[in-house]
């Protein structure tokens, strides 16, 4: 079956670095997405990886290893506004997204 | 403001009633989707439409129907609501001709079925 696994909750300190891991199993693979969702709001797109390696976008970076079925989202210089849920989603061979349950990130001062 | 609009934002509904959640986008995206989001679960696809005039079933289609008469509108109908359909519903769209296939989400419709 298809499955996305990510931790339920993580806590980090303002100004620090945090890595949110995601493992995926999809029928075929057409990319790995990360979305940010603040409480009570809609998800917003953060990153897309389809090739192995690290994609950097400002304070956020996303990594993909297709052979390991693994991705992570790296957040640097954490700010209080980064408190949110981070959703990992894999795109299968039919171009449908399979979503993880999300990782709630709590930032402490 | 370009984007995707859902209505209503929130609704309390008696079981057995019919309900339509509206979704409109002005980005001329070809693909549209309806998801439900429940605590502890990932977003689950209810129905989708790859282009105007076509629709398809997602992971959890039972009890829901959709139509796509034109590019902009993609309403979701609950013919006879049941309490298990209490959820937050998100409409989304994408330009599937783009490599990233990035989804743009509406603000969500919170539905409570009593």
Contacts between the chains, C-beta under 8 A, distances in Angstrom:
chain1	res1	chain2	res2	distance
A	4	B	42	6.5
A	30	B	101	7.8
A	31	B	100	7.5
A	31	B	101	7.1
A	33	B	102	7.8
A	35	B	103	7.9
A	41	B	107	7.0
A	41	B	108	7.7
A	42	B	90	6.3
A	42	B	105	3.8
A	42	B	106	6.3
A	42	B	107	5.3
A	42	B	108	5.8
A	43	B	43	7.5
A	43	B	90	7.4
A	43	B	103	7.6
A	43	B	105	5.3
A	44	B	105	7.3
A	45	B	100	7.9
A	45	B	102	4.7
A	45	B	103	6.8
A	45	B	104	7.7
A	48	B	100	4.4
A	48	B	101	7.6
A	48	B	102	6.8
A	50	B	99	7.8
A	87	B	42	7.2
A	87	B	43	7.2
A	89	B	42	7.7
A	89	B	43	7.7
A	91	B	101	6.7
A	95	B	96	7.1
A	95	B	101	6.7
A	96	B	45	6.6
A	96	B	48	7.8
A	96	B	58	7.6
A	97	B	43	7.7
A	97	B	45	7.4
A	97	B	103	7.3
A	98	B	42	7.6
A	99	B	42	3.3
A	99	B	43	4.2
A	99	B	44	7.5
A	100	B	42	5.2
A	101	B	40	5.9
A	101	B	41	5.7
A	101	B	42	4.8
A	102	B	42	6.9
